[in-house]
Amino acid sequence: MAPVEISESQIRQLDLAALQPWFSLSPDALVQQAGSLELHFNWPRADDDPRELSEIAELRLWSLRADAEAPWLPLLLERGGGQLTRHAAMVLPHQFSRTEGIRFAPESLELWITHRLFSLDAWARLHGLSCRQGLGQMAAVLGYELDGGFWAPLSAGAAH
């Protein structure tokens, strides 16, 4: 799919219509699209505005709503070019340094990524799917390495 363009009015109205094609995909199709979604925010900025996109309150609010309404979003976001990292910065406390880049609050990142791993694994299993490899890759992009036994307590047949 082509990059998703999100307009200024969609951002201001917290309108997720730009994600509608993704909402209409089956869980299997969503898992197959892991790491492929790009979000482009069309937000007007002055040439001398030094803020990163994740420092703009309106974009963060839109991203928080998208994260809540589309819990699979982090799994689908492109990883190598910074889309996933930017999304995490939209929803998590962080600091930005021009020399070091994004520095997440470690406890916040750990809680968010662990919660997302558990919820996306449960969502996938509910639909008879497995996406643990993609989830591990998603976590690694954010600097969170999964211990080899992370998934062990969650046997495929475990009750909820």
MOPE-V694029 format. One record per backbone hydrogen bond with DSSP energy under -0.5 kcal/mol. CO is the residue of the C=O (numbers start at 1). NH is the residue of the N-H. If there is no record, write none. Layout:
BEGIN
CO,NH
CO,NH
END
This chain:
BEGIN
3,5
4,6
4,40
5,7
6,42
7,11
8,12
9,13
10,15
11,14
14,16
16,19
17,20
19,22
19,23
20,24
22,25
26,30
27,31
28,32
29,33
30,33
31,34
33,36
35,79
37,78
38,4
38,40
39,41
40,6
40,42
41,43
46,49
48,50
52,55
53,56
55,57
56,59
56,60
57,61
58,62
59,63
60,64
61,65
62,66
63,67
64,68
65,69
66,70
70,73
72,75
72,76
73,77
75,35
76,36
76,37
78,84
79,82
82,86
83,87
84,88
85,89
86,90
87,91
88,92
93,105
95,103
97,101
101,97
102,104
103,95
104,106
105,109
106,110
107,111
108,112
109,113
110,114
111,115
112,116
113,117
114,118
115,119
116,120
117,121
118,122
119,123
120,124
121,125
122,126
123,127
124,127
124,129
125,128
131,135
132,136
133,137
134,138
135,139
136,140
137,141
138,142
139,142
139,144
140,143
143,145
147,150
149,152
149,153
151,154
153,155
155,158
END
